[in-house]
Amino acid sequence: MFFIKTFGNKTVKELRKKQGLTAQELSYIVKVNSGLIRKIDHFKIKNVPEPLKSKIEPVLRGR
């Protein structure tokens, strides 16, 4: 049995909705502008620029 990593292939919106968060709530948690979250909502998590990715990834993973 092997583990397929699919977290990086999901969009920010999919992962955000899975956690039950709105864009505004996620922006409040990671302390960024809500417009920025809406702007990257359609990006796959692996394509999000690094400073922002390191902030939102733990939240979207549920940690």
C-alpha angles and dihedrals in degrees: 000000000000133000119240113208107221100157093091093052096058123090122247089245093055092050092043092052091047088058090047094243130140120218090254093052092049091049090051092051095050093035100237133123113282089226089063091055091049089049094055095037093104094046121102109244091245090058097052113111112262105248091053094039092058090053100048101035097077091048093050091046089056099247 
